[in-house]
Structures are given as C-alpha cells and as structure tokens.
Amino acid sequence: MKIFSSPFSLVCAGTFLIVSCGGGSESVDSVPISSTTSTIAATSSTTATTNPVAGPVMPLTGLPMADGFLAMRPALVVKVDNHPGARPQTGLNQADIIFEENVEAWTRFALVFHSQGSDPVGPIRSGRTQDIDLLSSFNGVLFVWSGGNAGVTAAVKSSNFVNMSASAAGKGSGFFRSDDKEAPHNLYTNTSDIWTVAAGRGGIPPPQFSYSTDPSSKSGIDVVGVKLRMDGSMKASWEWNADKRAFARRHDANVHLDSNGEQVTTENVLVLTVEYKISAANKKSPEAQTTGTGLAWVLQQGKITQGTWTRADKTDPWTLTDETGEPILLTPGRTFVELIRKGQGVVVPAGESLAATAWP
C-alpha cells in the first residue's frame, strides 16, 4: 500500500495525401471518396466473461472459442491515426489488442484484429520501424497501413508481415476515402476485404499474454485509473467503470468516443515502460524498444498490479510477472497496451479523483 500514499509516476502535421512527416512516401491517389459518411461505423464489440472459462479459447482474448474457423485465420493489424483530425476513429472497440505508441508529435494505434473484425476501420496511417519488433510475435500478421518511407517499407518487406499497404494490397482490398474528414485523416478499408484478398497468407497467431480461467478472481490493489501524458500534446486517461466492468478512456477531460458514439473501453490496460531510441529510417521518429524488460502496471477489474514485462526476442510473446515473480494473468477480453516512456504515467489510487490528480 505504501506506493499509493500519493500518485506515483513511472520513473507534422502536413498536407501530404497519406503520410505525416516521417511517415513515408507511398500514396494512394486513386482511392475514392465515399459518398456515404454514415458507413463509418463499426460492428459491435465482444464482451468479457465473468464466468469460469473452460475448453478452447481464442488466442488473443482468452475468451471461449465460438468459431474454430476464426481461430485459424491470421491476425490483422491496422495502423490507426490518433491526430485530433482523425477522431472519432472506427474499430477501437472491436480490436482484440491495441498498442498505443509514441510517434513524431502525437501517438498512433496498432489495432490487432482476430476474433472479430471492423467494417470499416480507420483512419489508416503510415507504419514505423518500431512496428517490426512490436508485431513480429503474431506470426505473420496482415499489416494494413497507408505506406511508409523507403526505410520503413524495406523493414516491412524483410519482416514476417504480409504487406497490405494501400498500394500493395491490390484489387478488392477495400480502401476508400471518407468525406467526413480531410486527408490524410480519411483513409479506410474493411477487415473483411483484407482477410479475403489475403486468403492463404499469414499465420495463426499464438497467445501474446496469459489469461485467467477464473475471471471472477481478483488480485491487486483497488485503483481509480491512470493518467498518461505521452509525446507531443497527447494526454489520455483510463478510469474504472464498474457498470461496464471495464476501464474507459478519455482524451484530456473529454470522453474518447468511437465512430459509433461509444466510449472506448477495454477489460485490461497494460502500461509498459519502454525505452525509445531513434529510428534508423527517420531521425525524427522515436522507436519503442519492445524486447528486454521493464516496469509494468496491469489494470483489470478495478485493480492494479505492479510488476515487470519481459520479452527476449521480437518473435516472443509478452511475459508479465508481479513483484514476487508470479505470473500476472489477464481477464479474458480485450487488452489495451500503452507503450510509455519513463515518467509518462501516474496512477490515481482509490479514494482520489481522476480530475484532481495532476498529469505526469
């Protein structure tokens, strides 16, 4: 309890059609503008279970496997914009796992779909070299992105990814531009189209985290949530919502809504401290170091556990252990991973308010 005596911290815009500064040079000049902006809404999200989980489960959620066919398909990763001009995004409540990473001036999301999809999904933006180490453990993801500079493109082509950029995915990949946002924040596609055109490519993803088979069990210390101040002007927070049995996200003091008008939520929030170096592809681009080890905060069921993340190789899943060395098991459901620098996060302990707690 002593660590919660007070909140504690972890010690280009541009006008180019697709990619922001540092993002790259691939373009999709032929992508049409949709005439129906009302189509920018995603399918409903899966719900975590509070009942004991028995039998086979989906690898990226730990939820019961309802469809063996879905379990056999590759994971599909979409790079999604988090610039103010990109909000509200589509697909944030449908992805099994989401990674939020620092980029040049804001943050960007990597949405990992497997147990379900999102038609449509976006806005889609460019990739970064940090995506290679971050996503190689999914065993051949379908990597959906707007493109990248020569260095990033070469890194993707030499990785185990299936390149599904807007220019490489080919006919039937479903890319289009909406008319409710301005370029470059308006590129979308449909996960169903990507899975169809990529049939026979990619691999079955292994579990990335370990999940509890008894979601009703609770461990950790009661918590209100966390506040994060990431690169540029990005400030976000997560607050436990007992009614939804999930953590709910805000930008600054504003509720973070998706394109369905629903607040972004997740069953598990992982705040992982990583070192950021400089990308070899662009000296302005930070590159998260996601192998090695570092401090981890695991938030689930209204509680927090402090521990360590470990990942020896980019093809390895994540190992989470508490301060005694015991594995930390996640609640079956969706997981949102925040890749922060040291000092970019602060915990809001039970009994204190989110609004009254200073940003880190």
TILORO-225712 format. One record per residue (C-alpha): residue number from 1; residue in one letter; x negated, y negated, z. Coordinates in steps of 0.05 Angstrom, whole numbers, plus 5000, padded with zeros to 4 digits. Layout:
BEGIN
<resi:NUM, resn:a, east:X, north:Y, up:Z>
...
This chain:
BEGIN
<resi:1, resn:m, east:5000, north:5000, up:5000>
<resi:2, resn:k, east:4943, north:4951, up:5012>
<resi:3, resn:i, east:4932, north:4940, up:4938>
<resi:4, resn:f, east:5002, north:4910, up:4936>
<resi:5, resn:s, east:4992, north:4859, up:4992>
<resi:6, resn:s, east:4990, north:4809, up:4935>
<resi:7, resn:p, east:4997, north:4816, up:4859>
<resi:8, resn:f, east:4933, north:4846, up:4832>
<resi:9, resn:s, east:4901, north:4838, up:4764>
<resi:10, resn:l, east:4862, north:4883, up:4720>
<resi:11, resn:v, east:4794, north:4864, up:4730>
<resi:12, resn:c, east:4923, north:4654, up:4227>
<resi:13, resn:a, east:4975, north:4643, up:4212>
<resi:14, resn:g, east:4972, north:4634, up:4137>
<resi:15, resn:t, east:5014, north:4634, up:4074>
<resi:16, resn:f, east:4985, north:4696, up:4041>
<resi:17, resn:l, east:5041, north:4741, up:4019>
<resi:18, resn:i, east:5028, north:4802, up:4062>
<resi:19, resn:v, east:4970, north:4798, up:4109>
<resi:20, resn:s, east:4949, north:4747, up:4161>
<resi:21, resn:c, east:4878, north:4721, up:4168>
<resi:22, resn:g, east:4832, north:4780, up:4180>
<resi:23, resn:g, east:4884, north:4828, up:4154>
<resi:24, resn:g, east:4862, north:4841, up:4084>
<resi:25, resn:s, east:4876, north:4831, up:4011>
<resi:26, resn:e, east:4927, north:4883, up:3987>
<resi:27, resn:s, east:4991, north:4851, up:3964>
<resi:28, resn:v, east:5060, north:4875, up:3943>
<resi:29, resn:d, east:5082, north:4821, up:3895>
<resi:30, resn:s, east:5134, north:4868, up:3864>
<resi:31, resn:v, east:5170, north:4882, up:3929>
<resi:32, resn:p, east:5241, north:4853, up:3921>
<resi:33, resn:i, east:5280, north:4811, up:3969>
<resi:34, resn:s, east:5341, north:4847, up:3998>
<resi:35, resn:s, east:5406, north:4812, up:3986>
<resi:36, resn:t, east:5437, north:4841, up:4049>
<resi:37, resn:t, east:5404, north:4820, up:4113>
<resi:38, resn:s, east:5456, north:4857, up:4153>
<resi:39, resn:t, east:5420, north:4921, up:4136>
<resi:40, resn:i, east:5363, north:4902, up:4182>
<resi:41, resn:a, east:5387, north:4944, up:4240>
<resi:42, resn:a, east:5360, north:5010, up:4265>
<resi:43, resn:t, east:5392, north:5075, up:4286>
<resi:44, resn:s, east:5407, north:5087, up:4360>
<resi:45, resn:s, east:5351, north:5108, up:4407>
<resi:46, resn:t, east:5343, north:5173, up:4444>
<resi:47, resn:t, east:5357, north:5175, up:4518>
<resi:48, resn:a, east:5312, north:5203, up:4572>
<resi:49, resn:t, east:5338, north:5260, up:4613>
<resi:50, resn:t, east:5342, north:5265, up:4688>
<resi:51, resn:n, east:5355, north:5340, up:4686>
<resi:52, resn:p, east:5301, north:5393, up:4690>
<resi:53, resn:v, east:5270, north:5407, up:4622>
<resi:54, resn:a, east:5267, north:5480, up:4601>
<resi:55, resn:g, east:5247, north:5512, up:4536>
<resi:56, resn:p, east:5210, north:5479, up:4477>
<resi:57, resn:v, east:5203, north:5404, up:4477>
<resi:58, resn:m, east:5186, north:5351, up:4426>
<resi:59, resn:p, east:5111, north:5337, up:4430>
<resi:60, resn:l, east:5114, north:5261, up:4433>
<resi:61, resn:t, east:5171, north:5253, up:4483>
<resi:62, resn:g, east:5173, north:5316, up:4525>
<resi:63, resn:l, east:5249, north:5318, up:4512>
<resi:64, resn:p, east:5284, north:5383, up:4494>
<resi:65, resn:m, east:5274, north:5404, up:4422>
<resi:66, resn:a, east:5342, north:5399, up:4388>
<resi:67, resn:d, east:5316, north:5409, up:4317>
<resi:68, resn:g, east:5257, north:5453, up:4301>
<resi:69, resn:f, east:5251, north:5423, up:4232>
<resi:70, resn:l, east:5238, north:5353, up:4261>
<resi:71, resn:a, east:5185, north:5382, up:4306>
<resi:72, resn:m, east:5147, north:5408, up:4246>
<resi:73, resn:r, east:5142, north:5342, up:4208>
<resi:74, resn:p, east:5083, north:5295, up:4214>
<resi:75, resn:a, east:5084, north:5233, up:4258>
<resi:76, resn:l, east:5096, north:5169, up:4220>
<resi:77, resn:v, east:5062, north:5105, up:4245>
<resi:78, resn:v, east:5086, north:5036, up:4224>
<resi:79, resn:k, east:5045, north:4973, up:4238>
<resi:80, resn:v, east:5096, north:4921, up:4260>
<resi:81, resn:d, east:5087, north:4846, up:4267>
<resi:82, resn:n, east:5094, north:4811, up:4335>
<resi:83, resn:h, east:5087, north:4739, up:4309>
<resi:84, resn:p, east:5146, north:4695, up:4331>
<resi:85, resn:g, east:5167, north:4691, up:4258>
<resi:86, resn:a, east:5175, north:4767, up:4256>
<resi:87, resn:r, east:5225, north:4773, up:4314>
<resi:88, resn:p, east:5272, north:4806, up:4322>
<resi:89, resn:q, east:5237, north:4870, up:4299>
<resi:90, resn:t, east:5270, north:4934, up:4277>
<resi:91, resn:g, east:5251, north:5002, up:4305>
<resi:92, resn:l, east:5223, north:4984, up:4373>
<resi:93, resn:n, east:5276, north:5025, up:4410>
<resi:94, resn:q, east:5271, north:5084, up:4363>
<resi:95, resn:a, east:5196, north:5100, up:4364>
<resi:96, resn:d, east:5172, north:5157, up:4408>
<resi:97, resn:i, east:5109, north:5119, up:4427>
<resi:98, resn:i, east:5088, north:5047, up:4416>
<resi:99, resn:f, east:5019, north:5018, up:4423>
<resi:100, resn:e, east:5010, north:4943, up:4431>
<resi:101, resn:e, east:4941, north:4918, up:4412>
<resi:102, resn:n, east:4907, north:4851, up:4410>
<resi:103, resn:v, east:4893, north:4823, up:4341>
<resi:104, resn:e, east:4866, north:4755, up:4320>
<resi:105, resn:a, east:4915, north:4708, up:4352>
<resi:106, resn:w, east:4976, north:4749, up:4375>
<resi:107, resn:t, east:4988, north:4823, up:4384>
<resi:108, resn:r, east:5012, north:4877, up:4337>
<resi:109, resn:f, east:5051, north:4941, up:4348>
<resi:110, resn:a, east:5037, north:5012, up:4323>
<resi:111, resn:l, east:5104, north:5047, up:4324>
<resi:112, resn:v, east:5098, north:5123, up:4325>
<resi:113, resn:f, east:5160, north:5159, up:4299>
<resi:114, resn:h, east:5170, north:5234, up:4302>
<resi:115, resn:s, east:5233, north:5258, up:4338>
<resi:116, resn:q, east:5274, north:5205, up:4303>
<resi:117, resn:g, east:5266, north:5150, up:4252>
<resi:118, resn:s, east:5288, north:5080, up:4237>
<resi:119, resn:d, east:5322, north:5058, up:4172>
<resi:120, resn:p, east:5297, north:5005, up:4162>
<resi:121, resn:v, east:5234, north:4989, up:4202>
<resi:122, resn:g, east:5191, north:4927, up:4206>
<resi:123, resn:p, east:5168, north:4874, up:4193>
<resi:124, resn:i, east:5108, north:4913, up:4168>
<resi:125, resn:r, east:5038, north:4882, up:4172>
<resi:126, resn:s, east:4966, north:4899, up:4159>
<resi:127, resn:g, east:4922, north:4950, up:4194>
<resi:128, resn:r, east:4858, north:4942, up:4234>
<resi:129, resn:t, east:4796, north:4986, up:4244>
<resi:130, resn:q, east:4818, north:4998, up:4316>
<resi:131, resn:d, east:4877, north:5038, up:4289>
<resi:132, resn:i, east:4830, north:5093, up:4266>
<resi:133, resn:d, east:4806, north:5115, up:4336>
<resi:134, resn:l, east:4874, north:5099, up:4366>
<resi:135, resn:l, east:4915, north:5143, up:4320>
<resi:136, resn:s, east:4869, north:5199, up:4296>
<resi:137, resn:s, east:4894, north:5245, up:4352>
<resi:138, resn:f, east:4962, north:5250, up:4319>
<resi:139, resn:n, east:4933, north:5299, up:4268>
<resi:140, resn:g, east:4944, north:5265, up:4201>
<resi:141, resn:v, east:4995, north:5210, up:4211>
<resi:142, resn:l, east:5033, north:5178, up:4154>
<resi:143, resn:f, east:5004, north:5108, up:4162>
<resi:144, resn:v, east:5053, north:5055, up:4139>
<resi:145, resn:w, east:5021, north:4986, up:4132>
<resi:146, resn:s, east:5022, north:4926, up:4086>
<resi:147, resn:g, east:4949, north:4936, up:4067>
<resi:148, resn:g, east:4882, north:4910, up:4091>
<resi:149, resn:n, east:4815, north:4881, up:4072>
<resi:150, resn:a, east:4763, north:4924, up:4038>
<resi:151, resn:g, east:4732, north:4947, up:4103>
<resi:152, resn:v, east:4797, north:4968, up:4135>
<resi:153, resn:t, east:4821, north:5002, up:4072>
<resi:154, resn:a, east:4757, north:5042, up:4067>
<resi:155, resn:a, east:4764, north:5063, up:4140>
<resi:156, resn:v, east:4835, north:5087, up:4129>
<resi:157, resn:k, east:4816, north:5125, up:4066>
<resi:158, resn:s, east:4759, north:5161, up:4103>
<resi:159, resn:s, east:4804, north:5178, up:4163>
<resi:160, resn:n, east:4853, north:5236, up:4172>
<resi:161, resn:f, east:4911, north:5188, up:4158>
<resi:162, resn:v, east:4957, north:5195, up:4098>
<resi:163, resn:n, east:4953, north:5125, up:4068>
<resi:164, resn:m, east:5024, north:5099, up:4059>
<resi:165, resn:s, east:5008, north:5026, up:4048>
<resi:166, resn:a, east:5057, north:4985, up:4008>
<resi:167, resn:s, east:5013, north:4992, up:3946>
<resi:168, resn:a, east:4992, north:5065, up:3956>
<resi:169, resn:a, east:5057, north:5098, up:3977>
<resi:170, resn:g, east:5086, north:5098, up:3907>
<resi:171, resn:k, east:5155, north:5104, up:3877>
<resi:172, resn:g, east:5211, north:5119, up:3924>
<resi:173, resn:s, east:5174, north:5094, up:3986>
<resi:174, resn:g, east:5230, north:5044, up:4000>
<resi:175, resn:f, east:5190, north:4980, up:4012>
<resi:176, resn:f, east:5231, north:4916, up:4006>
<resi:177, resn:r, east:5233, north:4844, up:4030>
<resi:178, resn:s, east:5289, north:4817, up:4072>
<resi:179, resn:d, east:5317, north:4748, up:4062>
<resi:180, resn:d, east:5327, north:4732, up:4136>
<resi:181, resn:k, east:5253, north:4718, up:4148>
<resi:182, resn:e, east:5197, north:4685, up:4109>
<resi:183, resn:a, east:5137, north:4721, up:4080>
<resi:184, resn:p, east:5092, north:4751, up:4106>
<resi:185, resn:h, east:5141, north:4769, up:4162>
<resi:186, resn:n, east:5194, north:4802, up:4120>
<resi:187, resn:l, east:5167, north:4868, up:4092>
<resi:188, resn:y, east:5207, north:4931, up:4110>
<resi:189, resn:t, east:5216, north:5003, up:4090>
<resi:190, resn:n, east:5256, north:5064, up:4114>
<resi:191, resn:t, east:5223, north:5120, up:4152>
<resi:192, resn:s, east:5268, north:5170, up:4116>
<resi:193, resn:d, east:5239, north:5147, up:4049>
<resi:194, resn:i, east:5168, north:5153, up:4074>
<resi:195, resn:w, east:5178, north:5224, up:4101>
<resi:196, resn:t, east:5210, north:5243, up:4034>
<resi:197, resn:v, east:5155, north:5217, up:3989>
<resi:198, resn:a, east:5101, north:5244, up:4035>
<resi:199, resn:a, east:5130, north:5314, up:4038>
<resi:200, resn:g, east:5076, north:5367, up:4046>
<resi:201, resn:r, east:5024, north:5317, up:4072>
<resi:202, resn:g, east:5002, north:5303, up:4143>
<resi:203, resn:g, east:5001, north:5350, up:4202>
<resi:204, resn:i, east:5043, north:5368, up:4262>
<resi:205, resn:p, east:5026, north:5320, up:4320>
<resi:206, resn:p, east:5002, north:5351, up:4385>
<resi:207, resn:p, east:5026, north:5321, up:4452>
<resi:208, resn:q, east:4990, north:5257, up:4469>
<resi:209, resn:f, east:5009, north:5256, up:4543>
<resi:210, resn:s, east:5033, north:5307, up:4594>
<resi:211, resn:y, east:5106, north:5305, up:4616>
<resi:212, resn:s, east:5142, north:5328, up:4678>
<resi:213, resn:t, east:5190, north:5386, up:4672>
<resi:214, resn:d, east:5229, north:5357, up:4731>
<resi:215, resn:p, east:5244, north:5285, up:4712>
<resi:216, resn:s, east:5283, north:5275, up:4777>
<resi:217, resn:s, east:5218, north:5279, up:4817>
<resi:218, resn:k, east:5188, north:5212, up:4835>
<resi:219, resn:s, east:5118, north:5192, up:4855>
<resi:220, resn:g, east:5082, north:5126, up:4862>
<resi:221, resn:i, east:5097, north:5060, up:4896>
<resi:222, resn:d, east:5161, north:5020, up:4884>
<resi:223, resn:v, east:5150, north:4963, up:4836>
<resi:224, resn:v, east:5189, north:4907, up:4802>
<resi:225, resn:g, east:5146, north:4909, up:4740>
<resi:226, resn:v, east:5084, north:4879, up:4707>
<resi:227, resn:k, east:5066, north:4814, up:4672>
<resi:228, resn:l, east:5016, north:4812, up:4615>
<resi:229, resn:r, east:4980, north:4754, up:4581>
<resi:230, resn:m, east:4946, north:4782, up:4520>
<resi:231, resn:d, east:4906, north:4747, up:4466>
<resi:232, resn:g, east:4929, north:4681, up:4436>
<resi:233, resn:s, east:4996, north:4658, up:4462>
<resi:234, resn:m, east:5026, north:4727, up:4476>
<resi:235, resn:k, east:5059, north:4734, up:4544>
<resi:236, resn:a, east:5104, north:4793, up:4559>
<resi:237, resn:s, east:5133, north:4827, up:4620>
<resi:238, resn:w, east:5166, north:4893, up:4638>
<resi:239, resn:e, east:5219, north:4897, up:4693>
<resi:240, resn:w, east:5252, north:4959, up:4721>
<resi:241, resn:n, east:5326, north:4963, up:4703>
<resi:242, resn:a, east:5359, north:5013, up:4750>
<resi:243, resn:d, east:5424, north:5014, up:4709>
<resi:244, resn:k, east:5388, north:5033, up:4645>
<resi:245, resn:r, east:5337, north:5077, up:4682>
<resi:246, resn:a, east:5283, north:5043, up:4640>
<resi:247, resn:f, east:5235, north:4985, up:4640>
<resi:248, resn:a, east:5259, north:4925, up:4600>
<resi:249, resn:r, east:5215, north:4877, up:4562>
<resi:250, resn:r, east:5213, north:4801, up:4559>
<resi:251, resn:h, east:5172, north:4750, up:4519>
<resi:252, resn:d, east:5155, north:4694, up:4567>
<resi:253, resn:a, east:5221, north:4684, up:4603>
<resi:254, resn:n, east:5262, north:4707, up:4543>
<resi:255, resn:v, east:5293, north:4776, up:4535>
<resi:256, resn:h, east:5258, north:4813, up:4478>
<resi:257, resn:l, east:5315, north:4834, up:4433>
<resi:258, resn:d, east:5311, north:4881, up:4373>
<resi:259, resn:s, east:5350, north:4870, up:4308>
<resi:260, resn:n, east:5410, north:4906, up:4339>
<resi:261, resn:g, east:5413, north:4853, up:4393>
<resi:262, resn:e, east:5390, north:4904, up:4445>
<resi:263, resn:q, east:5334, north:4891, up:4495>
<resi:264, resn:v, east:5271, north:4930, up:4482>
<resi:265, resn:t, east:5265, north:4985, up:4535>
<resi:266, resn:t, east:5224, north:5046, up:4550>
<resi:267, resn:e, east:5221, north:5102, up:4601>
<resi:268, resn:n, east:5145, north:5098, up:4610>
<resi:269, resn:v, east:5099, north:5037, up:4609>
<resi:270, resn:l, east:5025, north:5052, up:4607>
<resi:271, resn:v, east:4979, north:4992, up:4619>
<resi:272, resn:l, east:4910, north:5015, up:4599>
<resi:273, resn:t, east:4848, north:4971, up:4608>
<resi:274, resn:v, east:4802, north:4977, up:4547>
<resi:275, resn:e, east:4741, north:4941, up:4522>
<resi:276, resn:y, east:4749, north:4901, up:4458>
<resi:277, resn:k, east:4690, north:4895, up:4412>
<resi:278, resn:i, east:4685, north:4860, up:4344>
<resi:279, resn:s, east:4708, north:4898, up:4283>
<resi:280, resn:a, east:4656, north:4913, up:4230>
<resi:281, resn:a, east:4709, north:4897, up:4178>
<resi:282, resn:n, east:4721, north:4826, up:4202>
<resi:283, resn:k, east:4684, north:4787, up:4256>
<resi:284, resn:k, east:4749, north:4753, up:4276>
<resi:285, resn:s, east:4784, north:4819, up:4291>
<resi:286, resn:p, east:4780, north:4850, up:4361>
<resi:287, resn:e, east:4772, north:4925, up:4362>
<resi:288, resn:a, east:4800, north:4963, up:4421>
<resi:289, resn:q, east:4754, north:5018, up:4447>
<resi:290, resn:t, east:4803, north:5075, up:4460>
<resi:291, resn:t, east:4754, north:5131, up:4475>
<resi:292, resn:g, east:4717, north:5136, up:4541>
<resi:293, resn:t, east:4752, north:5119, up:4606>
<resi:294, resn:g, east:4785, north:5061, up:4641>
<resi:295, resn:l, east:4836, north:5037, up:4692>
<resi:296, resn:a, east:4908, north:5059, up:4681>
<resi:297, resn:w, east:4974, north:5035, up:4710>
<resi:298, resn:v, east:5031, north:5084, up:4698>
<resi:299, resn:l, east:5101, north:5055, up:4708>
<resi:300, resn:q, east:5161, north:5101, up:4708>
<resi:301, resn:q, east:5226, north:5109, up:4747>
<resi:302, resn:g, east:5216, north:5042, up:4782>
<resi:303, resn:k, east:5148, north:5062, up:4809>
<resi:304, resn:i, east:5075, north:5052, up:4793>
<resi:305, resn:t, east:5015, north:5098, up:4799>
<resi:306, resn:q, east:4945, north:5071, up:4792>
<resi:307, resn:g, east:4894, north:5117, up:4762>
<resi:308, resn:t, east:4847, north:5129, up:4704>
<resi:309, resn:w, east:4854, north:5143, up:4630>
<resi:310, resn:t, east:4803, north:5188, up:4595>
<resi:311, resn:r, east:4794, north:5206, up:4522>
<resi:312, resn:a, east:4728, north:5237, up:4500>
<resi:313, resn:d, east:4740, north:5234, up:4425>
<resi:314, resn:k, east:4787, north:5198, up:4377>
<resi:315, resn:t, east:4820, north:5265, up:4360>
<resi:316, resn:d, east:4834, north:5280, up:4433>
<resi:317, resn:p, east:4900, north:5264, up:4469>
<resi:318, resn:w, east:4901, north:5219, up:4530>
<resi:319, resn:t, east:4887, north:5247, up:4599>
<resi:320, resn:l, east:4917, north:5207, up:4657>
<resi:321, resn:t, east:4896, north:5222, up:4729>
<resi:322, resn:d, east:4914, north:5189, up:4795>
<resi:323, resn:e, east:4864, north:5165, up:4846>
<resi:324, resn:t, east:4858, north:5235, up:4876>
<resi:325, resn:g, east:4842, north:5265, up:4807>
<resi:326, resn:e, east:4910, north:5298, up:4799>
<resi:327, resn:p, east:4945, north:5293, up:4730>
<resi:328, resn:i, east:4997, north:5239, up:4722>
<resi:329, resn:l, east:5059, north:5268, up:4688>
<resi:330, resn:l, east:5105, north:5222, up:4649>
<resi:331, resn:t, east:5180, north:5221, up:4650>
<resi:332, resn:p, east:5207, north:5254, up:4586>
<resi:333, resn:g, east:5227, north:5199, up:4539>
<resi:334, resn:r, east:5196, north:5141, up:4502>
<resi:335, resn:t, east:5128, north:5111, up:4521>
<resi:336, resn:f, east:5102, north:5040, up:4510>
<resi:337, resn:v, east:5026, north:5033, up:4516>
<resi:338, resn:e, east:4995, north:4965, up:4529>
<resi:339, resn:l, east:4922, north:4961, up:4510>
<resi:340, resn:i, east:4898, north:4902, up:4551>
<resi:341, resn:r, east:4831, north:4870, up:4566>
<resi:342, resn:k, east:4807, north:4868, up:4638>
<resi:343, resn:g, east:4846, north:4814, up:4674>
<resi:344, resn:q, east:4904, north:4810, up:4626>
<resi:345, resn:g, east:4955, north:4844, up:4672>
<resi:346, resn:v, east:4986, north:4832, up:4740>
<resi:347, resn:v, east:5033, north:4877, up:4779>
<resi:348, resn:v, east:5097, north:4850, up:4810>
<resi:349, resn:p, east:5106, north:4892, up:4873>
<resi:350, resn:a, east:5173, north:4910, up:4904>
<resi:351, resn:g, east:5204, north:4852, up:4943>
<resi:352, resn:e, east:5176, north:4799, up:4897>
<resi:353, resn:s, east:5209, north:4768, up:4835>
<resi:354, resn:l, east:5185, north:4771, up:4764>
<resi:355, resn:a, east:5197, north:4696, up:4754>
<resi:356, resn:a, east:5159, north:4676, up:4818>
<resi:357, resn:t, east:5098, north:4717, up:4801>
<resi:358, resn:a, east:5043, north:4678, up:4765>
<resi:359, resn:w, east:5019, north:4701, up:4697>
<resi:360, resn:p, east:4949, north:4732, up:4699>
